[in-house]
Amino acid sequence: MDVITTVREMKAYVKAVRQRGETICLVPTMGYLHKGHLDLMRMGRNLSDHLMISIFVNPTQFGPAEDLSRYPRDFEQDRRLSGEVGVDSIFFPTPEEMYPKGYATYINVEGITGTLCGVSRPTHFRGVATVVAKLFNICEPDVAIFGEKDYQQLAVIRRMVEDLNMNVRVVAHPTVREEDGLAMSSRNKYLNGEQRVSALVLNRVLGMARDLVAGGERKTEAIRKKALDMIASTPDAVVDYVEIVHPETMQCIDMIEDRAILALAVKIGTTRLIDNTELKSS
């Protein structure tokens, strides 16, 4: 498994892979890999000749008061786990390599970034779109895989790829969960024992909403109210947002006519967790 740390070396590496006639699948990550990441990589192993991942804690998607400095990192563990699932190469640049002195270019995807996480994290998706576009330009993947847990991020990347005519196929992987239903996240390590139990309310809310829709409920406000009540009764849980949105525009809707996305962001103690589920009317 090769580890490449500079843009120049990565571009030369990709050229050599292309000259061998191999296709490339990229799985972008911020490292501190868990089973969810590894499942994305296993999917990628079956979709291409060459499986590449990036490990980069992207500073431009963190706000001033967010957890950039304490975001968990363990490159040696990441390297070992990557090797176990058959990763061929790792792109592992520094912030200075990705954003050299004088860097001044950013990508804004409008509309779908103004709701959900875009409200409390107004610069987040500018950073996400910018770094993903850079990774696509540097690594030139045929396929890139992203998890559905970050549903709004997935929608932003798909919109960017379509709007900018990027030559990459974006594939979604279903949210990977712990046995008790908590969505896997690198930030789960921040939770203490009691908070870990409280965090299960996110998945319970999703299940409740699916049950309501299966039983005929179509009014989104009725579903939101029950969700908010469930979270309010949970220790250490504070709502950032609970919204039901159109699956492509990310705009809030009043009625579920076909399919919708219930998206949650909840702080458990100081740890902000997100989750989502599809709600289908039939």
Disulfide bonds with the S-S distance in Angstrom:
none
